Structures are given as C-alpha cells and as structure tokens.
Amino acid sequence: MKLLSTGKGRTTCSYFLPGNESIVYASTHKADDNCPPTPDREKIKKYVWPLYPSFEIYYADLQGNITKQLTDNNFYDAEATVSPDGKKVVFTSTRSGDIELYTMNVDGSDLKQVTDGLGYDGGAFFTPNSKQLIFRASRPKTPEAIQEYKDLLAQDLVAPTNMELYICDIDGSNLKQITNLGKANWAPFMHPSGEKVIFSSNHKSERGFPFNLYMINIDGTGLEQITFDKTFDSFPMFSFDGKKLVFASNRNNGGTRDTNVFIADWVE
C-alpha cells in the first residue's frame, strides 16, 4: 500500500486515467493542511454529505507528485472520473448555485455544464463507449422538499436519502431516468456490455440499512438483486473485461462501521 495524495486535508474520489500511469482526485489540502470540519448530524438531525468548497481536482503520478490542478475556485469540485477513451473528465460542482455535472477535456479545457435540473447530480461514470454518462440524482418536487434542499445547499450540505439513477449523452441530451424505486439508489457503474448497470440501493429496507447491490437494464427493466448482506454494500465497479467485481462493504468488520474493499469473480 502506497500513499499517493499529500497526506494533508481531506481527499476523495480517485480514478485512474487510461494507461494506469496517473490518477485524478479531489483534495482540500491547498486550503488547509487540516481536514475541514465534519457536519454535526445531531444538530442538523439528518444524514448529510458535506460539499466542501475547498475541494479542487488534481492529477498526480503514481509517485504521488501532483502534475496538474484542474479546478481552482471557491466551489465544490469533486467526484471526477475519466472516459474510457481518455478524452473527457466528468465531475460534480456547485459553481452554478446548484449541484450539477460538468465535463471538460483531460487538459481542463472545453468546460461544459451537463445537467441543470434542481437537485443533486453526482457520482457519474462514462459508459464503456465514452458517449454517455450514468449518474445518481435527487429531484425534490414538493415545496417542502425543495426548500429543505436549498437550505442545506446554502450550508454546503446535501441529504443523499432520495436518489434515482439517470443516463444521458455527454452533452446532457437524451436524459432518461433508469430507476424509480424510492429511497437511495446510487453508486452506479456500467457493465462492460453497456447494456446493464450495477448499483447500490436500500429501497427494500424499512429504515436506512441495509444497502445491497442490484443490477438493472439501462431501459429500467430486469431488476435483479446481487448481494444479500445485512449491513452495507456499495461502490461496485467491474474490471474492464467483466470478469471481476470490486465493491465496498461493512461485512466482516466485527460489528463496527469500518468499510473495506472486496473483490469477487463475476459469473453471468
């Protein structure tokens, strides 16, 4: 195991560039050596994610040297992934006043806003052909839900408790909702065939947990449960050849909240 980030601030959302010689990730280290404060969920009385404005997106080599800074502002910029053809980066930002998806070339040029619907858009991955984006999104509808969303956003927070999966072309066109299950459906990743998506969901849970892995066709049909854990399974990703599945889980941790990485053979 080797540390590739600076060891300062808070770091998230690392992803290999094609060629496996460099990575992209988000970090707050430029603003402060210390980690930004964690939200007081007892005071807020909701499960929330922080949207730290000090997150910026960086490239680094496999020796941990930062080779380029891709964003530089006072907005949340994180959740970056790279297209399989190596041409584009997609990421989530609050620079519009909402939480939207953006794309840019891998050198940081040609920045374009992809989504514009009110709500959180994030966790995007490119489809295997690099032509579409699969992502998670919240879409508050009622006046109460909209107001709550805006109030949290004003505090650089988001409550990720109601999300569905969406797919669109990389320019934002042909937007389609894939799931309509309720609760939190998130962490989608495309099967190498480009026809199915694996994701994490708690839609069967009476309360927040457990989260299990599910697979669904990109047209919203054929929902299938993949894991049957009693705690938390999420962040699934396939190897490029489709033979391995890697995911994060709270299983086998002695009853703690520790999350570890697991790998399994994928058998169709």
DRENDO-1510 file (C-alpha; in Angstrom, 1 decimal, always signed):
<recs>
REC; n; res; u; v; w
REC; 1; MET; +0.0; +0.0; +0.0 .
REC; 2; LYS; +1.4; +3.4; -1.0 .
REC; 3; LEU; +0.1; +6.9; -0.2 .
REC; 4; LEU; -0.4; +8.9; -3.4 .
REC; 5; SER; -2.2; +12.0; -2.0 .
REC; 6; THR; -0.4; +14.7; +0.0 .
REC; 7; GLY; -1.5; +13.4; +3.5 .
REC; 8; LYS; -3.0; +16.8; +4.1 .
REC; 9; GLY; -6.6; +18.0; +4.1 .
REC; 10; ARG; -9.4; +15.7; +3.0 .
REC; 11; THR; -9.1; +13.6; -0.1 .
REC; 12; THR; -11.8; +11.8; -2.1 .
REC; 13; CYS; -12.8; +10.3; -5.5 .
REC; 14; SER; -9.6; +9.0; -7.0 .
REC; 15; TYR; -9.7; +7.4; -10.5 .
REC; 16; PHE; -7.1; +6.1; -12.9 .
REC; 17; LEU; -6.5; +7.7; -16.3 .
REC; 18; PRO; -6.2; +5.3; -19.2 .
REC; 19; GLY; -2.7; +3.8; -19.2 .
REC; 20; ASN; -2.6; +3.4; -15.5 .
REC; 21; GLU; +0.3; +5.9; -15.0 .
REC; 22; SER; -1.6; +8.7; -13.3 .
REC; 23; ILE; -4.8; +9.4; -11.3 .
REC; 24; VAL; -7.3; +12.2; -10.8 .
REC; 25; TYR; -8.6; +13.0; -7.3 .
REC; 26; ALA; -10.1; +15.8; -5.3 .
REC; 27; SER; -8.5; +17.3; -2.2 .
REC; 28; THR; -8.9; +20.2; +0.2 .
REC; 29; HIS; -5.1; +20.4; +1.1 .
REC; 30; LYS; -4.5; +23.6; -0.7 .
REC; 31; ALA; -6.9; +25.5; +1.6 .
REC; 32; ASP; -5.7; +23.9; +4.8 .
REC; 33; ASP; -3.4; +21.2; +6.0 .
REC; 34; ASN; -6.1; +20.0; +8.4 .
REC; 35; CYS; -9.4; +18.3; +7.4 .
REC; 36; PRO; -12.4; +20.6; +7.1 .
REC; 37; PRO; -14.9; +20.1; +10.0 .
REC; 38; THR; -17.4; +17.3; +9.8 .
REC; 39; PRO; -21.1; +18.3; +9.8 .
REC; 40; ASP; -22.8; +17.9; +13.2 .
REC; 41; ARG; -25.6; +15.5; +12.1 .
REC; 42; GLU; -27.1; +15.5; +15.6 .
REC; 43; LYS; -27.6; +19.2; +15.3 .
REC; 44; ILE; -28.9; +19.0; +11.7 .
REC; 45; LYS; -30.9; +15.9; +12.6 .
REC; 46; LYS; -30.4; +14.4; +9.1 .
REC; 47; TYR; -27.8; +12.3; +7.4 .
REC; 48; VAL; -25.9; +14.7; +5.2 .
REC; 49; TRP; -22.9; +14.8; +3.0 .
REC; 50; PRO; -20.6; +17.9; +3.1 .
REC; 51; LEU; -19.9; +19.8; -0.1 .
REC; 52; TYR; -16.6; +21.4; +0.9 .
REC; 53; PRO; -15.9; +24.5; -1.3 .
REC; 54; SER; -12.2; +23.8; -0.8 .
REC; 55; PHE; -12.3; +20.6; -2.8 .
REC; 56; GLU; -10.3; +21.0; -6.0 .
REC; 57; ILE; -9.4; +18.4; -8.6 .
REC; 58; TYR; -5.8; +17.3; -9.3 .
REC; 59; TYR; -3.8; +15.0; -11.4 .
REC; 60; ALA; -1.0; +13.0; -9.8 .
REC; 61; ASP; +1.5; +10.4; -11.0 .
REC; 62; LEU; +2.0; +7.1; -9.2 .
REC; 63; GLN; +4.8; +8.5; -7.1 .
REC; 64; GLY; +2.3; +11.0; -5.6 .
REC; 65; ASN; +3.5; +14.1; -7.4 .
REC; 66; ILE; +0.8; +16.5; -8.4 .
REC; 67; THR; +1.3; +17.1; -12.1 .
REC; 68; LYS; -1.7; +19.5; -12.7 .
REC; 69; GLN; -4.5; +21.3; -10.9 .
REC; 70; LEU; -7.7; +21.1; -13.0 .
REC; 71; THR; -10.0; +23.4; -10.9 .
REC; 72; ASP; -9.3; +26.5; -8.8 .
REC; 73; ASN; -12.3; +28.3; -7.3 .
REC; 74; ASN; -14.4; +28.5; -4.1 .
REC; 75; PHE; -16.9; +25.9; -5.1 .
REC; 76; TYR; -17.2; +22.1; -4.5 .
REC; 77; ASP; -15.4; +20.3; -7.3 .
REC; 78; ALA; -15.1; +16.6; -6.8 .
REC; 79; GLU; -16.4; +13.2; -7.9 .
REC; 80; ALA; -14.3; +13.2; -11.1 .
REC; 81; THR; -14.0; +10.2; -13.4 .
REC; 82; VAL; -12.4; +9.8; -16.8 .
REC; 83; SER; -13.8; +8.5; -20.0 .
REC; 84; PRO; -12.5; +5.1; -21.3 .
REC; 85; ASP; -11.2; +6.8; -24.4 .
REC; 86; GLY; -9.1; +9.1; -22.3 .
REC; 87; LYS; -10.6; +12.3; -23.8 .
REC; 88; LYS; -13.0; +13.6; -21.1 .
REC; 89; VAL; -13.4; +14.2; -17.4 .
REC; 90; VAL; -16.8; +14.4; -15.7 .
REC; 91; PHE; -17.2; +15.9; -12.3 .
REC; 92; THR; -19.7; +17.4; -9.9 .
REC; 93; SER; -19.6; +21.1; -9.0 .
REC; 94; THR; -21.7; +23.7; -7.2 .
REC; 95; ARG; -20.4; +26.6; -9.3 .
REC; 96; SER; -23.8; +27.2; -10.9 .
REC; 97; GLY; -25.5; +27.6; -7.5 .
REC; 98; ASP; -26.8; +24.0; -7.7 .
REC; 99; ILE; -25.1; +20.6; -7.7 .
REC; 100; GLU; -24.6; +19.8; -11.3 .
REC; 101; LEU; -22.4; +17.6; -13.6 .
REC; 102; TYR; -19.7; +19.1; -15.8 .
REC; 103; THR; -17.4; +17.8; -18.4 .
REC; 104; MET; -14.0; +19.0; -19.6 .
REC; 105; ASN; -11.2; +17.8; -21.7 .
REC; 106; VAL; -8.5; +15.9; -19.8 .
REC; 107; ASP; -6.3; +19.0; -20.0 .
REC; 108; GLY; -9.0; +21.1; -18.3 .
REC; 109; SER; -10.2; +22.9; -21.5 .
REC; 110; ASP; -13.7; +23.0; -23.0 .
REC; 111; LEU; -15.6; +23.1; -19.8 .
REC; 112; LYS; -19.3; +22.3; -20.3 .
REC; 113; GLN; -22.3; +22.1; -17.9 .
REC; 114; VAL; -24.2; +18.8; -18.5 .
REC; 115; THR; -27.2; +18.9; -16.1 .
REC; 116; ASP; -29.4; +21.7; -15.0 .
REC; 117; GLY; -32.3; +20.1; -13.0 .
REC; 118; LEU; -32.8; +21.2; -9.4 .
REC; 119; GLY; -31.2; +18.6; -7.2 .
REC; 120; TYR; -28.0; +16.8; -6.6 .
REC; 121; ASP; -26.3; +15.3; -9.7 .
REC; 122; GLY; -23.2; +13.3; -8.9 .
REC; 123; GLY; -21.2; +10.1; -8.9 .
REC; 124; ALA; -21.1; +10.0; -12.7 .
REC; 125; PHE; -19.3; +7.4; -14.8 .
REC; 126; PHE; -18.9; +7.2; -18.5 .
REC; 127; THR; -20.5; +4.3; -20.4 .
REC; 128; PRO; -18.0; +1.9; -22.0 .
REC; 129; ASN; -18.2; +3.7; -25.4 .
REC; 130; SER; -17.5; +7.1; -23.7 .
REC; 131; LYS; -20.6; +8.6; -25.3 .
REC; 132; GLN; -23.0; +8.7; -22.3 .
REC; 133; LEU; -23.0; +9.3; -18.5 .
REC; 134; ILE; -24.6; +7.2; -15.8 .
REC; 135; PHE; -25.2; +9.0; -12.5 .
REC; 136; ARG; -27.2; +9.4; -9.4 .
REC; 137; ALA; -29.6; +12.3; -8.8 .
REC; 138; SER; -32.1; +13.8; -6.4 .
REC; 139; ARG; -35.1; +15.7; -7.8 .
REC; 140; PRO; -37.0; +17.4; -4.9 .
REC; 141; LYS; -40.6; +18.0; -6.1 .
REC; 142; THR; -42.7; +19.3; -3.2 .
REC; 143; PRO; -42.3; +22.9; -1.9 .
REC; 144; GLU; -41.1; +21.4; +1.4 .
REC; 145; ALA; -38.5; +19.2; -0.2 .
REC; 146; ILE; -37.3; +22.0; -2.4 .
REC; 147; GLN; -36.9; +24.4; +0.5 .
REC; 148; GLU; -35.1; +21.8; +2.6 .
REC; 149; TYR; -32.7; +21.0; -0.3 .
REC; 150; LYS; -32.0; +24.7; -0.8 .
REC; 151; ASP; -31.5; +25.4; +2.9 .
REC; 152; LEU; -28.9; +22.5; +3.2 .
REC; 153; LEU; -27.2; +23.6; +0.0 .
REC; 154; ALA; -26.8; +27.1; +1.5 .
REC; 155; GLN; -24.7; +25.4; +4.2 .
REC; 156; ASP; -22.7; +23.4; +1.6 .
REC; 157; LEU; -24.6; +20.2; +2.6 .
REC; 158; VAL; -26.8; +17.7; +0.8 .
REC; 159; ALA; -29.0; +14.9; +2.1 .
REC; 160; PRO; -28.5; +11.8; -0.1 .
REC; 161; THR; -31.5; +9.9; +1.1 .
REC; 162; ASN; -33.7; +10.1; -2.0 .
REC; 163; MET; -31.8; +9.4; -5.3 .
REC; 164; GLU; -32.5; +7.6; -8.5 .
REC; 165; LEU; -30.3; +6.6; -11.5 .
REC; 166; TYR; -30.2; +8.6; -14.7 .
REC; 167; ILE; -28.4; +8.3; -18.0 .
REC; 168; CYS; -27.7; +11.0; -20.7 .
REC; 169; ASP; -25.4; +11.8; -23.6 .
REC; 170; ILE; -22.2; +13.5; -22.5 .
REC; 171; ASP; -23.7; +16.9; -23.6 .
REC; 172; GLY; -26.7; +16.4; -21.3 .
REC; 173; SER; -29.2; +15.5; -24.1 .
REC; 174; ASN; -31.4; +12.4; -24.2 .
REC; 175; LEU; -31.7; +12.4; -20.4 .
REC; 176; LYS; -33.6; +9.3; -19.1 .
REC; 177; GLN; -34.4; +8.1; -15.6 .
REC; 178; ILE; -33.5; +4.4; -15.2 .
REC; 179; THR; -34.8; +3.6; -11.7 .
REC; 180; ASN; -37.9; +4.6; -9.8 .
REC; 181; LEU; -37.5; +2.6; -6.7 .
REC; 182; GLY; -37.6; +5.2; -3.9 .
REC; 183; LYS; -35.1; +5.8; -1.2 .
REC; 184; ALA; -31.4; +5.9; -2.1 .
REC; 185; ASN; -30.3; +4.3; -5.4 .
REC; 186; TRP; -26.7; +5.3; -6.1 .
REC; 187; ALA; -23.1; +4.4; -7.0 .
REC; 188; PRO; -24.0; +3.2; -10.5 .
REC; 189; PHE; -21.4; +1.6; -12.7 .
REC; 190; MET; -21.9; +0.2; -16.2 .
REC; 191; HIS; -21.4; -3.5; -17.1 .
REC; 192; PRO; -18.8; -3.7; -19.9 .
REC; 193; SER; -21.6; -4.8; -22.3 .
REC; 194; GLY; -23.1; -1.3; -21.9 .
REC; 195; GLU; -26.5; -2.8; -21.5 .
REC; 196; LYS; -26.8; -3.1; -17.7 .
REC; 197; VAL; -25.8; -1.1; -14.7 .
REC; 198; ILE; -24.9; -2.3; -11.2 .
REC; 199; PHE; -25.7; +0.0; -8.2 .
REC; 200; SER; -26.4; +0.2; -4.5 .
REC; 201; SER; -29.8; +0.6; -3.0 .
REC; 202; ASN; -31.7; +0.5; +0.2 .
REC; 203; HIS; -35.2; +0.5; -1.4 .
REC; 204; LYS; -36.2; -2.7; +0.3 .
REC; 205; SER; -35.0; -1.6; +3.7 .
REC; 206; GLU; -37.5; -0.4; +6.3 .
REC; 207; ARG; -35.0; +2.1; +7.6 .
REC; 208; GLY; -31.7; +3.3; +6.2 .
REC; 209; PHE; -30.0; +0.0; +6.2 .
REC; 210; PRO; -29.1; -2.5; +4.7 .
REC; 211; PHE; -27.7; -1.4; +1.4 .
REC; 212; ASN; -27.3; -4.2; -1.2 .
REC; 213; LEU; -26.1; -4.4; -4.8 .
REC; 214; TYR; -28.6; -4.6; -7.6 .
REC; 215; MET; -28.4; -4.8; -11.4 .
REC; 216; ILE; -30.8; -3.3; -13.9 .
REC; 217; ASN; -31.0; -2.9; -17.7 .
REC; 218; ILE; -30.4; +0.7; -18.9 .
REC; 219; ASP; -34.1; +0.8; -20.0 .
REC; 220; GLY; -35.2; +0.2; -16.4 .
REC; 221; THR; -36.2; -3.4; -16.8 .
REC; 222; GLY; -34.9; -6.6; -15.4 .
REC; 223; LEU; -34.1; -5.5; -11.8 .
REC; 224; GLU; -32.0; -8.2; -10.1 .
REC; 225; GLN; -30.6; -8.3; -6.5 .
REC; 226; ILE; -26.9; -9.2; -6.5 .
REC; 227; THR; -25.9; -9.2; -2.8 .
REC; 228; PHE; -27.9; -10.1; +0.3 .
REC; 229; ASP; -25.9; -8.5; +3.1 .
REC; 230; LYS; -27.4; -7.2; +6.3 .
REC; 231; THR; -25.2; -4.1; +6.6 .
REC; 232; PHE; -23.8; -2.0; +3.7 .
REC; 233; ASP; -22.6; -2.9; +0.2 .
REC; 234; SER; -21.8; -0.1; -2.3 .
REC; 235; PHE; -19.4; +1.5; -4.8 .
REC; 236; PRO; -19.4; -1.5; -7.2 .
REC; 237; MET; -17.2; -1.5; -10.3 .
REC; 238; PHE; -16.4; -4.1; -12.9 .
REC; 239; SER; -13.0; -4.9; -14.3 .
REC; 240; PHE; -12.7; -3.8; -18.0 .
REC; 241; ASP; -13.0; -7.5; -19.1 .
REC; 242; GLY; -16.1; -8.0; -16.9 .
REC; 243; LYS; -14.6; -11.0; -15.0 .
REC; 244; LYS; -14.2; -9.3; -11.6 .
REC; 245; LEU; -16.4; -7.2; -9.4 .
REC; 246; VAL; -14.9; -4.9; -6.7 .
REC; 247; PHE; -17.1; -3.2; -4.1 .
REC; 248; ALA; -17.0; -1.7; -0.6 .
REC; 249; SER; -18.8; -3.4; +2.3 .
REC; 250; ASN; -19.3; -3.2; +6.1 .
REC; 251; ARG; -19.4; -7.0; +6.3 .
REC; 252; ASN; -16.8; -9.0; +8.4 .
REC; 253; ASN; -15.8; -6.0; +10.5 .
REC; 254; GLY; -16.7; -7.2; +14.0 .
REC; 255; GLY; -19.8; -5.1; +14.2 .
REC; 256; THR; -18.1; -1.8; +13.7 .
REC; 257; ARG; -18.7; +0.8; +11.0 .
REC; 258; ASP; -15.4; +0.0; +9.2 .
REC; 259; THR; -15.8; -0.2; +5.4 .
REC; 260; ASN; -13.4; -2.4; +3.5 .
REC; 261; VAL; -12.8; -3.4; -0.1 .
REC; 262; PHE; -13.9; -6.8; -1.5 .
REC; 263; ILE; -13.3; -8.5; -4.9 .
REC; 264; ALA; -15.3; -11.3; -6.4 .
REC; 265; ASP; -15.5; -13.3; -9.6 .
REC; 266; TRP; -18.4; -12.2; -11.8 .
REC; 267; VAL; -20.3; -15.1; -13.3 .
REC; 268; GLU; -23.0; -14.4; -15.8 .
</recs>
